[in-house]
Amino acid sequence: MSKIAVYFPGIGYHCDKPLLYYSRKAACELGYQDYRNISYTYSAGNIRGNDKKMKEAYEALLSQTEAQLADMAWPEYDDVLFVSKSIGTIIAASYAAKHGLKSARHILYTPLAQTYLFPPEEGIAFFGTADPWSDTDEIIRLSHANHIPLTVYEGCNHSLECGDTLKNIDNLKDILRRTIAFTAQNSNP
């Protein structure tokens, strides 16, 4: 069976930060030896709360993603896993919708509300109640409405961290356990 995992970072949260780094290591252990790390460049400043800049960022990042994945022969893969963070959740979901990758499974770390404009058919999500990028109640409502199981971490920010290092490690361990369970349980045989 042919498997691939694709990692869609946030603008300031690259693929070697904890959530994406350890989820990639775990996926490799589960047979996803083929993977792609998407990287973006975008320097128009703070986009939070600015709809125009958010749209510009989305278009720029999607274009960069399209270029980096232009050589992909998706039908060659039996199992496609998209792992994304922040604005990367929008990029991953919209890319899958645009390219008809309905069977792609999604792991959404700190999804933004716009992610649900392109709701994945199968996925899980993780969110912190102190995330300044999104409204907690809205993310809970959108996840529920789109049948995306959501784990919420009290007092955690947009990196799913709080002010306590040991608590952050415990949370990361919980996130990875859930990520591994989703990946292993739903992996095509």
C-alpha positions as CSV (number, residue, x, y, z in Angstrom):
1,M,0.0,0.0,0.0
2,S,1.2,3.5,-0.9
3,K,0.9,6.2,1.8
4,I,1.8,9.8,1.8
5,A,1.6,12.5,4.5
6,V,1.7,16.2,3.6
7,Y,2.5,18.9,6.2
8,F,1.0,22.3,5.8
9,P,2.6,24.7,8.4
10,G,1.4,28.1,9.6
11,I,3.2,31.3,8.6
12,G,5.2,31.4,11.8
13,Y,4.9,27.8,12.7
14,H,7.2,25.8,10.4
15,C,7.4,22.0,10.0
16,D,10.1,21.6,12.6
17,K,8.1,23.0,15.4
18,P,6.8,20.4,17.9
19,L,3.3,19.6,16.6
20,L,4.3,19.1,13.0
21,Y,7.8,17.6,13.8
22,Y,6.5,14.9,16.2
23,S,3.4,14.1,14.1
24,R,5.7,13.5,11.2
25,K,7.9,11.2,13.2
26,A,4.8,9.3,14.4
27,A,3.4,9.0,10.9
28,C,6.7,7.7,9.6
29,E,6.5,5.0,12.3
30,L,3.0,4.1,11.0
31,G,4.3,3.6,7.5
32,Y,4.1,7.1,6.0
33,Q,7.7,7.0,4.7
34,D,6.7,9.3,1.8
35,Y,6.0,12.8,3.0
36,R,6.2,16.4,1.9
37,N,6.8,19.4,4.0
38,I,5.3,22.5,2.5
39,S,7.1,25.8,3.1
40,Y,5.8,29.3,2.6
41,T,7.2,32.8,2.3
42,Y,4.9,35.6,3.2
43,S,6.0,38.9,4.6
44,A,3.1,41.3,4.5
45,G,3.0,41.6,8.3
46,N,0.3,40.7,10.8
47,I,-2.8,39.3,9.0
48,R,-4.9,38.5,12.1
49,G,-8.1,40.4,12.1
50,N,-7.5,41.9,8.6
51,D,-9.7,40.2,6.1
52,K,-7.9,41.7,3.1
53,K,-4.5,40.6,4.3
54,M,-5.8,37.2,5.2
55,K,-7.2,36.7,1.7
56,E,-3.9,37.9,0.2
57,A,-2.0,35.5,2.4
58,Y,-4.3,32.6,1.6
59,E,-3.9,33.2,-2.2
60,A,-0.1,33.5,-1.9
61,L,0.2,30.4,0.3
62,L,-2.1,28.3,-1.9
63,S,-0.2,29.3,-5.0
64,Q,3.1,28.3,-3.3
65,T,1.5,25.0,-2.3
66,E,0.2,24.3,-5.8
67,A,3.7,24.8,-7.1
68,Q,5.3,22.5,-4.5
69,L,2.7,19.8,-5.2
70,A,2.5,20.2,-9.0
71,D,4.3,16.9,-9.6
72,M,2.1,14.8,-7.3
73,A,0.3,11.8,-8.9
74,W,-2.4,11.5,-6.2
75,P,-4.1,8.4,-7.7
76,E,-0.9,6.5,-7.0
77,Y,-1.5,6.8,-3.3
78,D,-3.9,4.5,-1.4
79,D,-3.7,6.7,1.7
80,V,-3.3,10.5,1.8
81,L,-2.9,12.2,5.1
82,F,-2.9,16.1,5.4
83,V,-1.5,17.4,8.7
84,S,-1.9,21.2,9.0
85,K,-1.4,24.1,11.4
86,S,-3.2,27.5,11.6
87,I,-3.5,29.0,8.1
88,G,-2.2,25.7,6.8
89,T,-5.5,24.2,7.8
90,I,-7.2,26.4,5.3
91,I,-4.6,25.7,2.6
92,A,-4.8,21.9,3.2
93,A,-8.6,21.8,3.2
94,S,-9.0,24.1,0.1
95,Y,-6.3,22.3,-1.8
96,A,-8.0,18.9,-1.1
97,A,-11.3,20.3,-2.3
98,K,-9.9,22.0,-5.4
99,H,-8.1,18.8,-6.4
100,G,-10.9,16.4,-5.6
101,L,-9.0,14.6,-2.8
102,K,-12.1,13.6,-0.9
103,S,-10.4,10.6,0.6
104,A,-7.6,12.7,2.1
105,R,-7.7,12.6,5.9
106,H,-7.0,15.7,7.9
107,I,-5.3,16.5,11.2
108,L,-6.1,20.1,12.0
109,Y,-3.9,21.8,14.6
110,T,-5.5,25.1,15.6
111,P,-7.9,25.4,12.6
112,L,-9.1,28.8,11.6
113,A,-12.8,29.4,10.9
114,Q,-12.1,29.7,7.2
115,T,-11.0,26.1,7.1
116,Y,-14.6,25.0,7.4
117,L,-15.4,26.8,4.1
118,F,-13.8,23.6,2.7
119,P,-14.8,21.0,5.3
120,P,-12.8,17.8,5.2
121,E,-14.9,14.7,5.0
122,E,-12.7,13.0,7.6
123,G,-10.5,14.5,10.2
124,I,-9.7,15.5,13.7
125,A,-8.9,18.9,15.2
126,F,-7.2,20.4,18.2
127,F,-7.7,23.9,19.7
128,G,-6.8,26.0,22.7
129,T,-9.3,28.3,24.5
130,A,-6.7,31.1,24.7
131,D,-6.1,31.1,20.9
132,P,-6.3,34.8,19.8
133,W,-6.7,33.8,16.2
134,S,-10.2,32.3,16.5
135,D,-13.3,32.3,18.7
136,T,-13.4,29.1,20.7
137,D,-17.2,28.8,20.5
138,E,-17.2,29.3,16.7
139,I,-14.5,26.6,16.2
140,I,-16.4,24.2,18.5
141,R,-19.7,24.9,16.5
142,L,-18.0,24.6,13.1
143,S,-16.2,21.4,14.1
144,H,-19.4,19.9,15.4
145,A,-21.4,21.0,12.4
146,N,-18.9,19.4,10.1
147,H,-18.5,16.2,12.1
148,I,-14.8,16.9,12.9
149,P,-14.0,15.6,16.4
150,L,-12.3,18.5,18.3
151,T,-10.1,18.3,21.4
152,V,-10.0,21.6,23.3
153,Y,-7.2,22.5,25.6
154,E,-8.1,25.0,28.4
155,G,-5.9,28.1,28.6
156,C,-3.7,27.1,25.6
157,N,-2.7,29.5,22.9
158,H,-2.3,29.3,19.1
159,S,0.7,26.9,19.6
160,L,-1.4,24.8,21.9
161,E,0.8,25.9,24.8
162,C,0.2,27.6,28.1
163,G,2.6,29.2,30.6
164,D,3.6,25.8,32.2
165,T,6.3,23.8,30.4
166,L,5.5,20.5,32.0
167,K,1.8,21.0,31.2
168,N,2.8,21.8,27.6
169,I,4.6,18.5,27.4
170,D,1.6,16.7,28.8
171,N,-0.6,18.3,26.3
172,L,1.7,17.5,23.4
173,K,1.8,13.9,24.6
174,D,-2.0,13.8,24.6
175,I,-2.2,15.5,21.2
176,L,0.2,13.0,19.7
177,R,-1.6,10.0,21.3
178,R,-4.8,11.2,19.7
179,T,-3.0,12.0,16.4
180,I,-1.5,8.5,16.3
181,A,-4.8,6.8,17.2
182,F,-6.6,8.7,14.4
183,T,-3.8,8.0,11.9
184,A,-3.5,4.3,12.7
185,Q,-7.2,3.6,13.1
186,N,-8.2,5.2,9.9
187,S,-5.3,4.2,7.8
188,N,-6.3,2.3,4.7
189,P,-5.0,-1.4,4.9
